[in-house]
Amino acid sequence: LSSGVAGGDFSCAAPNGASGTSLLQWDGTDGSITLQNTGLNGFDLTQQNGQSFRTLIESDQPTTIDFRVYSGSSMCTRTVSVPGDDTTNEYILQFSSFTGGCSFTNVGAIEIFVNMGSNVDVLVEFFATYGPVPTTPSPSRTPTPTPSQTGTPTPRNCVCQCPVFTCEVFRVDDEYVFYSTFYDYFFNFFFDFY
């Protein structure tokens, strides 16, 4: 079995005749596979209307992936069945679809647990929180009196600035770092990769 993080992607593979699991864990900078269920210091995933996770996953064989969120001693889980069609598939995992008693407003750890049967290759290309894009209405124009009426007002274009959220996993100085930007809010957490 092999697994690793490169170019912002998490990949894991099992050869013919072997099976096992792979775990990607964000739980602070403890340097251990032992779960620190408060390692992310009660991070609020619902900030800026976050309602779900968005992830892009590819697999060459059918498999399942468990997404786990820890809040103190409570855990929520959502299992995703990946078809094994060798194409990248998008999954929107609503927080309300997770089973268990965790609080998405007080997150201490996140795990992605991949079940790997014989000869399966899995690639997680993207993982982020996701929610509706807030819209700000453009201010209404106040008519000003003019000497003559023009009949039809000049149309205005509405320009919306969409918030930015990216999630990358990359290696820095032999440590793995989870980096995310969410609506101009930056946060950095170190995590253990095993």
KABEL-V705263 format. One record per residue. N is the residue number from 1. PSI is psi in degrees with one decimal (none if undefined). BURIAL is + if it has 24 or more other ideal C-beta (glycine too) atoms within 12 Angstrom, else -. Layout:
# KABEL-V705263
n->(N N)
psi->(PSI PSI)
burial->(BURIAL BURIAL)
This chain:
# KABEL-V705263
n->(1 2 3 4 5 6 7 8 9 10 11 12 13 14 15 16 17 18 19 20 21 22 23 24 25 26 27 28 29 30 31 32 33 34 35 36 37 38 39 40 41 42 43 44 45 46 47 48 49 50 51 52 53 54 55 56 57 58 59 60 61 62 63 64 65 66 67 68 69 70 71 72 73 74 75 76 77 78 79 80 81 82 83 84 85 86 87 88 89 90 91 92 93 94 95 96 97 98 99 100 101 102 103 104 105 106 107 108 109 110 111 112 113 114 115 116 117 118 119 120 121 122 123 124 125 126 127 128 129 130 131 132 133 134 135 136 137 138 139 140 141 142 143 144 145 146 147 148 149 150 151 152 153 154 155 156 157 158 159 160 161 162 163 164 165 166 167 168 169 170 171 172 173 174 175 176 177 178 179 180 181 182 183 184 185 186 187 188 189 190 191 192 193 194)
psi->(147.1 152.2 156.3 171.2 124.9 137.9 27.8 2.6 144.5 124.8 149.6 149.8 145.3 134.0 173.9 136.3 -1.2 152.9 161.8 -156.6 160.8 141.1 126.9 123.5 126.4 108.1 31.5 -169.7 62.3 -12.5 27.2 152.1 -13.7 124.9 128.5 91.8 2.3 14.3 -23.2 9.9 39.3 41.2 138.6 104.1 -10.2 4.1 147.1 39.2 25.2 129.1 -10.5 172.8 146.1 130.2 150.7 121.6 139.5 140.3 146.7 -10.8 150.0 137.3 177.4 149.5 128.8 130.4 123.5 135.3 129.2 137.5 98.2 -127.9 0.6 149.5 141.5 146.9 146.5 124.6 132.6 129.0 120.3 128.3 -22.2 38.8 9.0 27.6 155.2 125.6 141.8 137.6 128.5 113.6 93.8 134.8 -35.6 -14.3 -5.6 144.1 145.0 -176.5 27.6 167.1 121.0 -5.9 -1.7 67.7 130.6 -21.9 154.3 138.8 145.7 116.7 112.1 125.8 121.1 112.3 -175.0 129.5 30.1 138.7 125.2 139.1 118.9 107.9 -22.8 141.4 121.8 160.5 158.3 143.2 178.7 146.9 118.8 140.1 142.1 118.1 145.4 146.1 142.1 146.8 140.0 121.0 141.5 139.5 136.0 157.5 -30.5 146.9 138.0 -9.6 -73.3 127.2 154.1 128.4 148.5 141.1 139.6 123.4 120.0 135.2 111.7 141.2 158.8 133.0 117.0 152.6 125.1 147.9 123.5 164.8 129.8 120.3 49.0 16.2 151.4 140.0 135.4 120.6 136.0 145.2 130.3 111.3 54.7 17.3 122.2 137.8 148.1 134.2 141.4 149.0 165.8 134.2 118.5 none)
burial->(+ - + - + - - + + + + + + + - - - - - - + + + + + + + + - - - - - - + + + - + + - - + - + + + + - + - + + + + + + + + + + - + + + + + + + + + + - - + + + + - + - + - - - - - - + - + + + - + - - + - - - + - + - + + + + + + + + + + + + - - + + + + + + + + + + + + - - - - - - - - - - - - - - - - - - - - - - - - - - - - - - - + - + - + + + + - - - - - + + + + + - + - - - - + - + + + + + +)
